[in-house]
Amino acid sequence: MRSLPCAALAAALFVLSASAQDVAGPGFALAPAAYPGAPAFGATTTLSNGDIVVFDGLDVFQYASNGALLFHLGSVPSFVFPSFVLAHPSEDEIYVGESSGGTIMRFFTGQTSNPDVIATLPFNYDAAIFDGSALFVSAATCGFGCGNQIWSIDLSDLQAHQVAQVPGASGPLAFDGQGNLYYATASAAFPPPPNPTKILRWSAAQLAGPSVLGLADAQFLGVGFEGAARLAFDRRVGALYLAEVNFTSGANRIRRVLGGAAQSPILLEGQGFRSITNLCLQSGSGAARFGAYQPASDAFLTYTTTDFVAPPERFELLPRRPSATLTGAGTSGPGPFALELHDGPPGGFARLVLCAPARFHTPERVFQTSPLPLFFGADLLGGPAGLAGKVYLPLDASGSLELDYVNPGGLVGQWAAQFEVFDSAPLRVAGTSSAAFL
C-alpha cells in the first residue's frame, strides 16, 4: 500500500526549480513524448507500436504515439485512484488496476467495452505478466501495517491464489524471460530508514509450487536502494531496471540493477522530489539493443514524471551512440581540420580506424559481441587499405576527444574514419558513427 505523505509533498513544492530537468546518464539521450489526457496520478503503458494507453481514474483511452486519440476503450462508474495499466503480451487485452476499491479490470485495444472485472484485490499497486496465462499482482490486501502480498490470477478461469507474503509497503514486480519474478521491497515507515529497498527474485519453479513464499525463499540480488516505484525487465538483453523514488531524500532516478545500489549505474537522474513512474520498456526487434552507446533503434524506455501539481510529463530514454565528425577548412581542401569524437564514456578511451571509402561497409556490419552488438563500417583487417590505431586515446570527462591535423591536399575522397570506443576498464562498448573526406 503506497501513499504520498503530506510533509513530503509540501517539501517537493518548495524544493522544485522551474529550470530543473531530468538528465540522461552517459550513453543515453532523453526525448519528450506525448502524454495526453492524464492527470498527475494517471497510469499508463506504451505498446510496441508506440501507442499509449492511459487510465485517468474514470476513462481508459488509447492514443497514437503523437498524442492523437484513437479509441475510448471504456470507463468506470465513478472516479477511482489508478494503480497500473498493463498490456497482455499479445497487446489485444489491457489490464487496469485501481486502489480505491481494489478492482482489476480487462479492456480490449481498438474497441470500446464495459470493464470486465477479473479480480478484486484491495490496495493493488502493480502487476506483471509472463506468458499470457497468469497476472501477478502486488497488493496490500490485508490493509495497513500487515505487509504486502503477491497474488496470481489465472486468466483462463480467473481464480486467484496468494503466491508470496513480504513485509513493508507494496513494491513493484517484473518477470524475466525464464519466468523468474523480481520484486523490489518498500518501507512502510515514515520517514523511511536510509536506503531501505532490496531487490529479490523468486524462481519460476518456486512460483509453480504450492507454498506461499517469503523473504527466506528469495534470492537477494541487491540492497541499498533509496526506494522503488516501478521495475522493468528487458528480456532481449537480460537487464533489470528500477525507478528509484524517495519522497524524503528527494531521490528520483532510473537505474540498471547490477547488484546493490553502488554497483547499479544511473541511466537517468530525475528532478529531486518528483516521482518517476509508469516505467515501460520496449526491447525492439532490430539489431541494436536498448543499452548505453548503442545506435538509435526501435528499443526505448518510457516513463512519466510528476510533482503532483503541474500536468505530468512523459519522456523516452534512448541510447545515444558516440559520434565522429570532421570540421575545418581541411575537410574540403588544403588546410587544418579536426577529427572529433563526442558522447563517449567519460574517462574512457578510443582507437582510431582509417580505411579507404571503398573498404567502408554500407550498411555497417554488426558483430555479436558481449554484452551488446558492435556496429562498425570501417574495415578492421588492416593491411595496405586499412589502418587500425594501436594506441588507446584518452577521452575527457565529458567523453570527448579532438585530434588536430592538416590536409596538405589530396585527402578528399581517400579516407573514412571511425573510432572503437572503450570505457575506463577498458572494455569495448561501441563504435562511433563514421566521418569521411567526401
N, C-alpha and C positions, 0 to 999 in steps of 0.2 A: 504494500500500500504506500503510495507516494503522495506527498503534498509539498507545496511551496510555503515555507514559514514566512509569516508576515515581516519579521525582522529582516530576513534575507532579501525579500522583495524591496523593502524600503531602502536597504543598503544599495541594491542594484540601481535604483532610480537616482541616487546621489552620486554613485561612482562612475556611471557610464559617461563616456565622452562622445559627443556627436561626431567627432572626427576619427574615432577609433574604427578599425577594420579588422576582419579576420585575416590571418596571414598564413599562406600555404608554406609548408616546410620545403627543404631542399628537394629538388626533383619533381615538384608538383606545381600546378597552377590552379587558380581559382577563377571561375566564371559565374556571373549571375544567371539565375534561371527563373523562369516564371513560377509564381506561386499564387494563383488566383483563388478568390473565394474562400480564403481560410482565415479564421480568427487566430489570436495568439495561441490558443490551446488546441488548434486543429491537428488532426492526424492525417498522414498521407503516405503513399508509396509510389514508386516510379516503376513503370512497366518496361520491358526490354525494348520496345519501340519508342520510348521516351514519353509516352502518355503518363499523365499524373492522375491518380485517384485520391480525392480529398473527402474527408468526413469532417464537417464543421460543427457537429453536435446535433444537427437537425437533418441535413441532407448529405447524400453521397453523390459526388459529381465525378465525371471522367473528362479530363481536359487534354488537348493536344500539348505537345512539348512547348509550343509558343504561347500557351495560355488560353487558346480558343476553346470554348465549351463544345464538347462532343455529345455527351449524354448525361441525363439526370438518371442515375442508377436507382434511386429510391430515397425514402425518408423515414424518419421515426416519428411517433406521435407528438412528443414534446422534447424539449432540449435536454440533452444528457452530456456528460463530460467524456470526450473521446479518449480512448486508451491507445488503440492501434488500428492500422489498416494493413492488411497483408494479402498478397496475391497467391493463389494456388499456382504450383509450377506450370500448369497449362495456361495460366492467365485468363481462363474463362470465368473463374469464380474469384470473388473478393470477400475476405473475412474482415469484419469490423467489430471491434470491442468497445464497450463503454463501461465506465466505472461508477456511474450514478446508480444504476440498477443491477449492473453485473451481466447484462445480456451480451451474447456473442452472436452476430448475425452474418448471414451469407447474402451477397448480392451477385449480380452477373454483369460482366463487362458488355458494353454495347447495347444494353436494353434496360428498360425501366421495370422494376418489380417491387412487390411488397417485401419487406425484410423477412428472411427465412431464419427464425431463431433456432440455432443449433445447440445452444447450451446457456445456462445461467451460472456464472462463477463470480460471486461478489468481489469487487475491487480488483478486477482483472487489470493487468498492467501491460503485458507484452505477450507475443506469441511467435511461434516458429513452426515451420512445416518442412518435412524432409522429402518424402517420396510421393506425397499427394494422398496418403491414406489416413494420416492422423495429424491433428492440430494439437500442438503442445502449448499450454497457456501458463504464464506466471501470474498468480493471483493470491492475494491475502484473504482467502475465503473464510477464515475464522475470525476476522476482524482485527482490531488494534492489539498490538502487544503480544501476539502469539505466533509470530513468524510468518513465513511465506510458503505457499505450496505450488508445486508444478503438477498440472493435470494434463492427461492425454484424452483427446476426444476422437473416437473412431468416426471417420467421416462417412462410413457406409451405414452404420446403424445409430450413430450419434450417442453412443454410450461413452460416458466419461469415467475415468478412474484416476486416482491420485498416484503420481509417479515418484515425487520427492517432497521432502519437508526440510526447509532450511531456516535458520534464524535470521532476524532482521527484517527490513522492509523488502518490498518486491523488487527484483532485479530483472535485467533483460536476458533474452535467450537467443541462441543461434545454433544451427546444425552445420556440421561439415559434410563432405561428400561420402563419408562412410557411415553416416547415421549416428555419430557421437554428438552428444548435446553439451553445449557450452553455456555456462551461467556466470554472471557477474553479481557478487553479493552487494548489498546495500545496507548501510547502517540505519537503524530505526531511531537512534538517539539524535537529539538536537541540543546544542550543536554536535555534529558527529565527531568522533575521535579522529586524530590525524591519519590520513591515508588508510581508510577502513576497508577498501574494496579488494576482494580476492577474485581471481578468475579460476573457475572449476570446470571439470569435464567428467561426464559420465559416459561410459561406452555404450555402443548400440546393444551389446549383449546384456548389460545391466538393465537398460531400459526395457528390454523384452522380458525380463524376469518378473516374478510375482511380488517382489518386496518393494516397500516404499523406501526409496533411497534417501541417504542423508549425507552430511559433510564427510563422515568417516568412509563412505563408499567412493567419494570423488577423488580424482587426481587433481592436485593443486598445480596450476600452470604458472601463476604469478601472483605477487602480493604488492601492496604499497601504492595502489591507485587511489586517487582522491575521491572517486565516485563513479557511478555507472548509470548512464541514461539509456543507451542502446548498444547492441552488438550487431556486427555484420560479418559474414564469412564469405570469402572468395574461394569457391571450390576449384577453379582452374589453377590457382596459384597455391592454395592451401594456406591462406592468410586470414587471420582474425583481426578485426578492427573494433575499437572501443570508443564510444563517445563518453569522455570523462568529464563529468559536471559536478561541481560542488558549490552550493549557494553560500556557504560560509567563507571559504577561502577565495571564491571567485573563479576557480579553475573551470575552464570551458575549452575543451580541445578534443582532437581525434588522434588516437594512437594506433599503431600496429602493435599487437601484443606478441612479443618475442620472449616472454618471461615476465619478470617483475617490472615495475614502473621504470627503474633505472636502465633496463635493457630494451625498453619498448620505445622506438622513435616516435616523435611527434610529427604527424603528417599535416596537421593544421592547428594553429594556435588561435582560438577564438577570442572575441572580446570578453573581458572579465565581467563576471556577474550577469552574463546572459545564459541561455540554455540552448545547447545543440541537441537536437533530437531528430526523429524521422530518418535515421540513417538507412540508406538503401544502396546496395552495391550491384552494379551490372557488370558482369565479368567480360562481356563482349564475346564475339566469335572470330575475330580476326587474329592475325599472328601476334600482334602486340598485346601485352597484358596490362592490367592495372598495376602499376608499380613505378617507383621513382626512376626518372630519366628515360622512360620508355617513349616511343613516338606516339603522337596523337592517334586514337583509335576509337572504337565503339565501347571501350571499357571506361567506366566512370563511377564515382560515388557521389550521391546526392545527400543533402542534409538541409534542415531548416534551423534557423536561429531566431530567438525572440527575447525581448526584455519584458514581455507580458503586458506591455502598454501600447507601443507602436505596432503597426502591422508587421507580421513576421516576414523574414526574408528567406529565400531558398537559393542554394548555390550548388554548382557542380565542382567537385575536386577532380582534377585531371592530371595525368602525367605530363611533365614538361621535359622535352628532350633537349640536351645541350646543343648549342648551335655553333657553327663555324662560319665566319664571314670574312670577306676581303674588302678593305677600304683603302682609299687613297688614289692619287693620280696614276700610280704604277699598275693599277688593275687593268688599264686600257692602253698603256703605252709606257715609254720610259719614265721613271720617277719612283719615289718612295711609295711603299704600300705596307699595310699592316694585316696580318692574319690573326684574327681574334677568336677566342673561344669564350662563350658565356653560358651561364646556368649549369655549370658542372658542380660536383661535390665540393663544398667549402674545404679548403686544405687538402684537396685531392691531387691527382696527377694526370698527365695526358701524354700520349705518344703520337707524334705526327706521322701520318702515312701519305705519301705522294705517289701518284701514278699518272700515266698518260690518260687523257679523257677516253681514249678508245678502250682502256682497260678498266674503266669505271662501269660497274654493273648497274643497269637500269631495267627493271626495278632492282632495288637493293637485295642482296642475299640475306637470308635470315639464318643465323647459326643458333642451334638449340642449345645454348649454354645454360648453366645453372646459376642462380635460380630463375633468371628471366632471359628471354632470347636476345641476341645481339643482332642489330640491323647495321649492315656495313656494305657500302658500294665499292670503295676503293680496293684494288687488288692487293691482297696481303701476301702474295707469293714472293715479292721481291724480285731480284734479278735486274736486267737492263731496263725493263719498262716499269719497274716499281721500286720504291724505296720506303722501307719501314724504319722509323726512327728508333734508335736503340736507347735513347735517353728518356727517362721519366722527367717531364717538365712540370714543375710545381704550379698548382693553381692557388690563387689568393683566397682570402677569407670569404669572398663572395662567389667563389667557384669560377673565376675568370682568368684569362691568360691573353697576353698580347705579344706577338712576335713581329718585329720590325725588319723590313727588307727593302732592297732597291731593285727595281726591274731595269736592267740595262737595255732592254728592248728585246723583243722576240719571245717573251714568255706567254703572250696571249695565244690561247688555244693549245698550249703544250702541257699543262699540269692541272690535275684535280687534287684537292686536299681534303683530308678528313682526319679526325682525331679518334683514337681509342681513349676512353676516359676511365679512370680508376679512382676509387675512394682512398681514404688515408691509410688503409691497411697495408699495401694497396691491392684491392680486388677490382677486377674489371666490372664496370656497371653499365656501360653504354658505348655506343658510337655516336658521334655528333652528326648533324646534317653536313652536307658537303659544300665546299666552296671551290670554284674553278675559274681559271682565266679563259673566258669565252671569246 
